[in-house]
């Protein structure tokens, strides 16, 4: 048990340090590419921070347990809104630009509704899995290209300012190549720390006698969402909170398209009706709650952050009750 606690703390330390390197490099890359940070957050950063969920999907699908991967993906989406944005907003309010978030918000709702419709017969087939993957590829490619063409004078000025500031002794590390390598390094550290922490947490929970289904729907989902949490908190601390919310929305899209799609493409997914209805309805309700918050004040306030945390706590309580009822 002591060894598991030690590995858990090491994993957390790797996440914190990796997140700092990761976000700093992402902000510089946003300027170099002459794009707003929210766009980098909803594409490049979100795809990188979804790597743990994708790895879980590949492992679970390969072992004939795709339901675990789908549960992890949906649970991670709920966690991203309730826990990640809740903690970030409670720490410091998140200002947003709805014009930049319109496309990812619509795509997130669209993939959630599509997944709900696909699973009405309680199965996800190989064909549906490949359809979700194709949809994800189309969205991310279109989103990146669309914003790459929309170069603004402020973005150009920001890129030039960073290039001029990088003329000192550490110019290479602050330049384009150095920033990209730091981005990859930060990604690797975050993913490694996440995997280490999740593995230690699962073993620790097993030692304490916590049911495996609770571990899968809570610890695995929260654990694989830790990169998004570290990225969001670090982004808020560095006053680039729009990157944080862009990352969360992009990560949710990647979860619902790539992660779920990969699991279904590897093996047909079979769901139970209570689990499907409860989790998918909560997913849509959390998305709707976030949308209401963004439309009313163009920001997620500290009070709204606490509200999201309370909602996520209620979800965990409801999940525990559902699990107990299913066991009877």
C-alpha positions as CSV (number, residue, x, y, z in Angstrom):
1,X,0.0,0.0,0.0
2,X,2.8,2.4,0.9
3,X,4.4,1.7,-2.5
4,X,1.2,2.5,-4.3
5,X,0.9,5.8,-2.4
6,X,4.5,6.7,-3.4
7,X,3.8,6.0,-7.1
8,X,0.6,8.0,-6.9
9,X,2.5,11.0,-5.6
10,X,5.2,10.6,-8.2
11,X,2.6,10.5,-10.9
12,X,1.0,13.7,-9.5
13,X,4.4,15.5,-9.5
14,X,5.0,14.5,-13.1
15,X,1.5,15.8,-14.1
16,X,2.1,19.2,-12.4
17,X,5.6,19.7,-14.0
18,X,4.5,18.4,-17.4
19,X,1.4,20.6,-17.4
20,X,3.6,23.7,-16.8
21,X,5.9,22.9,-19.7
22,X,3.0,21.8,-21.9
23,X,0.9,25.0,-21.5
24,X,3.9,27.4,-21.9
25,X,4.9,25.7,-25.1
26,X,1.3,25.6,-26.4
27,X,0.8,29.4,-25.8
28,X,4.0,30.1,-27.8
29,X,2.9,27.8,-30.6
30,X,-0.4,29.6,-30.8
31,X,1.4,32.8,-31.4
32,X,3.9,31.3,-33.9
33,X,1.0,29.8,-35.8
34,X,-0.7,33.2,-35.6
35,X,-3.8,31.7,-34.1
36,X,-5.8,32.5,-30.8
37,X,-4.9,30.2,-27.8
38,X,-8.5,29.0,-27.7
39,X,-8.0,27.4,-31.2
40,X,-4.8,25.7,-30.1
41,X,-6.6,24.5,-27.0
42,X,-9.5,23.0,-28.9
43,X,-7.3,21.2,-31.5
44,X,-3.6,20.5,-30.7
45,X,-3.8,20.5,-26.9
46,X,-7.1,18.6,-26.6
47,X,-5.8,15.9,-28.9
48,X,-2.7,15.5,-26.8
49,X,-4.5,15.5,-23.5
50,X,-7.0,12.9,-24.7
51,X,-4.1,10.4,-25.3
52,X,-4.7,8.6,-21.9
53,X,-8.4,7.9,-22.8
54,X,-7.4,6.7,-26.3
55,X,-4.8,4.3,-24.7
56,X,-7.4,3.0,-22.3
57,X,-9.8,2.5,-25.3
58,X,-7.1,0.6,-27.3
59,X,-6.2,-1.6,-24.3
60,X,-9.9,-2.3,-23.3
61,X,-10.9,-3.0,-26.9
62,X,-8.0,-5.3,-27.5
63,X,-8.9,-7.3,-24.3
64,X,-12.5,-7.6,-25.4
65,X,-13.9,-5.1,-22.9
66,X,-14.9,-2.1,-25.1
67,X,-17.7,-1.2,-22.7
68,X,-15.0,0.0,-20.2
69,X,-13.6,2.3,-22.9
70,X,-17.0,3.8,-23.7
71,X,-17.8,4.3,-20.0
72,X,-14.4,5.9,-19.5
73,X,-14.9,8.3,-22.5
74,X,-18.4,9.3,-21.4
75,X,-17.3,9.6,-17.7
76,X,-14.3,11.7,-18.8
77,X,-16.6,14.1,-20.6
78,X,-18.7,14.6,-17.6
79,X,-15.6,14.9,-15.4
80,X,-14.2,17.5,-17.8
81,X,-17.2,19.8,-17.4
82,X,-18.1,19.1,-13.8
83,X,-14.7,18.6,-12.1
84,X,-12.1,20.2,-14.5
85,X,-14.0,23.4,-15.4
86,X,-15.5,23.5,-11.9
87,X,-12.1,23.5,-10.2
88,X,-10.7,25.9,-12.7
89,X,-13.6,28.4,-12.4
90,X,-13.6,28.1,-8.6
91,X,-9.9,28.9,-8.7
92,X,-10.4,31.9,-11.0
93,X,-13.3,32.9,-13.3
94,X,-13.0,31.9,-16.9
95,X,-13.6,34.5,-19.6
96,X,-14.6,33.2,-23.0
97,X,-15.3,34.4,-26.5
98,X,-18.4,32.7,-27.8
99,X,-17.5,33.4,-31.4
100,X,-14.4,31.2,-31.0
101,X,-16.3,28.5,-29.1
102,X,-19.4,28.3,-31.3
103,X,-18.0,25.5,-33.5
104,X,-16.7,23.2,-30.7
105,X,-19.9,23.7,-28.7
106,X,-22.1,22.7,-31.6
107,X,-19.7,19.7,-32.4
108,X,-19.7,18.6,-28.8
109,X,-23.5,18.6,-28.6
110,X,-23.7,17.0,-32.1
111,X,-21.5,14.0,-31.2
112,X,-23.3,13.5,-27.8
113,X,-26.7,13.3,-29.5
114,X,-25.3,11.1,-32.3
115,X,-23.8,8.7,-29.7
116,X,-27.2,8.6,-27.8
117,X,-29.1,7.8,-31.0
118,X,-26.6,5.2,-32.1
119,X,-26.8,3.4,-28.7
120,X,-30.6,3.3,-28.5
121,X,-30.4,-0.4,-29.3
122,X,-27.8,-0.8,-26.6
123,X,-25.0,-1.6,-29.1
124,X,-22.3,0.2,-31.0
125,X,-21.2,-1.6,-34.1
126,X,-17.9,-1.6,-36.0
127,X,-19.4,0.6,-38.7
128,X,-20.7,3.1,-36.2
129,X,-17.3,3.2,-34.6
130,X,-15.6,4.0,-37.9
131,X,-18.3,6.6,-38.6
132,X,-17.5,8.4,-35.3
133,X,-13.7,8.3,-36.1
134,X,-14.3,9.8,-39.5
135,X,-16.5,12.5,-38.0
136,X,-13.8,13.4,-35.5
137,X,-11.1,13.6,-38.2
138,X,-13.4,15.8,-40.4
139,X,-14.1,18.2,-37.5
140,X,-10.6,18.7,-36.3
141,X,-9.2,19.1,-39.8
142,X,-11.9,21.6,-40.7
143,X,-11.5,23.5,-37.4
144,X,-7.7,23.8,-37.7
145,X,-7.8,24.8,-41.4
146,X,-10.6,27.3,-40.9
147,X,-8.7,29.2,-38.2
148,X,-5.4,28.9,-39.9
149,X,-6.8,31.0,-42.8
150,X,-8.2,33.6,-40.3
151,X,-5.0,35.4,-39.5
152,X,-5.5,38.7,-37.5
153,X,-3.0,41.6,-37.1
154,X,-3.0,41.0,-33.4
155,X,-1.9,37.4,-33.9
156,X,0.8,38.4,-36.3
157,X,2.1,41.0,-33.9
158,X,2.1,38.5,-31.1
159,X,4.2,36.1,-33.2
160,X,6.7,38.8,-34.1
161,X,6.9,39.9,-30.4
162,X,7.8,36.3,-29.3
163,X,10.3,35.9,-32.1
164,X,12.0,39.2,-31.1
165,X,12.0,38.2,-27.4
166,X,13.6,34.9,-28.3
167,X,16.8,36.5,-29.6
168,X,18.8,36.0,-26.4
169,X,20.9,33.1,-25.1
170,X,18.0,30.6,-25.0
171,X,16.7,31.7,-28.4
172,X,16.4,28.1,-29.7
173,X,14.4,26.9,-26.8
174,X,12.0,29.9,-27.2
175,X,11.8,29.5,-31.0
176,X,9.4,27.4,-33.1
177,X,11.5,24.2,-33.1
178,X,12.3,24.5,-29.4
179,X,8.7,25.2,-28.5
180,X,7.4,22.2,-30.4
181,X,9.9,19.9,-28.8
182,X,8.9,21.3,-25.4
183,X,5.2,20.7,-26.3
184,X,6.0,17.1,-27.1
185,X,8.1,16.7,-24.0
186,X,5.3,18.2,-21.8
187,X,2.8,15.9,-23.5
188,X,4.9,12.9,-22.8
189,X,5.4,13.8,-19.1
190,X,1.7,14.5,-18.6
191,X,0.7,11.2,-20.2
192,X,3.3,9.2,-18.3
193,X,2.3,10.9,-15.0
194,X,-1.4,10.2,-15.7
195,X,-0.8,6.5,-16.5
196,X,1.3,6.1,-13.4
197,X,-1.2,7.8,-11.2
198,X,-4.2,5.8,-12.6
199,X,-2.3,2.5,-12.2
200,X,-1.4,3.3,-8.6
201,X,-4.9,4.5,-7.7
202,X,-6.5,1.4,-9.2
203,X,-4.2,-0.9,-7.2
204,X,-4.7,1.2,-4.0
205,X,-8.5,1.0,-4.5
206,X,-8.3,-2.7,-5.0
207,X,-6.3,-3.1,-1.8
208,X,-9.0,-1.1,0.1
209,X,-11.8,-3.3,-1.4
210,X,-13.6,-0.7,-3.5
211,X,-15.8,-2.4,-6.2
212,X,-14.1,-2.5,-9.7
213,X,-17.1,-0.9,-11.4
214,X,-16.8,2.2,-9.3
215,X,-13.1,2.3,-10.0
216,X,-13.7,2.1,-13.7
217,X,-16.4,4.8,-13.8
218,X,-14.7,7.2,-11.4
219,X,-11.0,6.7,-10.8
220,X,-10.2,5.7,-14.4
221,X,-12.3,8.5,-15.8
222,X,-10.9,11.1,-13.4
223,X,-7.4,9.8,-13.7
224,X,-7.4,9.9,-17.5
225,X,-8.9,13.5,-17.3
226,X,-6.0,14.7,-15.1
227,X,-4.1,16.1,-18.1
228,X,-7.1,18.3,-18.8
229,X,-7.2,19.4,-15.2
230,X,-3.5,20.2,-15.0
231,X,-3.7,22.1,-18.3
232,X,-6.8,24.0,-17.2
233,X,-5.4,25.1,-13.9
234,X,-2.0,26.0,-15.3
235,X,-3.7,27.9,-18.2
236,X,-5.8,29.9,-15.7
237,X,-2.7,30.7,-13.6
238,X,-1.0,32.0,-16.7
239,X,-4.0,34.1,-17.7
240,X,-4.9,32.1,-20.8
241,X,-8.2,30.6,-19.5
242,X,-9.6,30.6,-23.0
243,X,-7.1,27.9,-23.8
244,X,-8.4,25.9,-20.9
245,X,-12.0,25.9,-22.0
246,X,-11.0,25.3,-25.6
247,X,-9.0,22.3,-24.4
248,X,-12.0,20.9,-22.4
249,X,-14.4,21.2,-25.4
250,X,-11.9,19.7,-27.8
251,X,-11.1,16.9,-25.4
252,X,-14.8,16.1,-25.1
253,X,-15.2,16.0,-28.9
254,X,-12.1,13.7,-29.2
255,X,-13.5,11.4,-26.4
256,X,-16.9,11.1,-28.1
257,X,-15.5,10.5,-31.6
258,X,-12.0,9.0,-31.5
259,X,-12.1,7.2,-28.1
260,X,-15.6,5.7,-28.4
261,X,-15.1,5.2,-32.1
262,X,-11.9,3.2,-31.6
263,X,-13.5,1.0,-28.9
264,X,-16.5,0.2,-31.2
265,X,-14.2,-0.3,-34.3
266,X,-12.2,-2.9,-32.4
267,X,-15.1,-4.8,-30.9
268,X,-18.9,-4.4,-30.8
269,X,-20.0,-2.6,-27.6
270,X,-23.0,-3.8,-25.6
271,X,-24.5,-1.5,-22.9
272,X,-27.1,-1.9,-20.2
273,X,-30.2,0.3,-20.4
274,X,-29.9,1.9,-16.9
275,X,-26.2,2.7,-17.4
276,X,-26.8,4.1,-20.9
277,X,-29.7,6.3,-19.9
278,X,-28.2,7.6,-16.7
279,X,-24.7,8.5,-18.0
280,X,-25.8,9.8,-21.4
281,X,-28.6,12.0,-20.0
282,X,-26.2,13.4,-17.3
283,X,-23.7,14.1,-20.1
284,X,-26.3,16.2,-22.1
285,X,-27.5,17.9,-18.9
286,X,-23.9,19.0,-18.0
287,X,-23.3,20.2,-21.6
288,X,-26.6,22.2,-21.4
289,X,-25.6,23.7,-18.0
290,X,-22.3,24.8,-19.4
291,X,-24.0,26.4,-22.4
292,X,-26.4,28.3,-20.1
293,X,-23.5,29.7,-18.1
294,X,-21.6,30.8,-21.2
295,X,-24.7,32.5,-22.7
296,X,-25.6,34.4,-19.6
297,X,-22.3,36.0,-18.7
298,X,-19.7,35.3,-21.3
299,X,-17.7,33.7,-18.5
300,X,-17.8,30.9,-16.0
301,X,-17.7,32.6,-12.5
302,X,-16.5,31.2,-9.3
303,X,-20.0,30.6,-8.1
304,X,-20.8,28.7,-11.3
305,X,-17.6,26.7,-10.8
306,X,-18.8,25.6,-7.4
307,X,-22.2,24.7,-9.0
308,X,-20.4,22.5,-11.5
309,X,-18.5,20.8,-8.7
310,X,-21.8,20.2,-6.8
311,X,-23.4,18.7,-9.9
312,X,-20.4,16.4,-10.4
313,X,-20.7,15.3,-6.8
314,X,-24.4,14.5,-7.2
315,X,-23.5,12.5,-10.4
316,X,-21.0,10.4,-8.4
317,X,-23.6,9.8,-5.7
318,X,-26.2,8.8,-8.3
319,X,-23.7,6.5,-10.0
320,X,-23.1,4.8,-6.6
321,X,-26.8,4.3,-6.0
322,X,-27.3,2.9,-9.5
323,X,-24.4,0.5,-9.1
324,X,-25.9,-0.7,-5.8
325,X,-29.3,-1.2,-7.4
326,X,-27.8,-3.1,-10.3
327,X,-26.0,-5.5,-7.9
328,X,-29.2,-6.5,-6.1
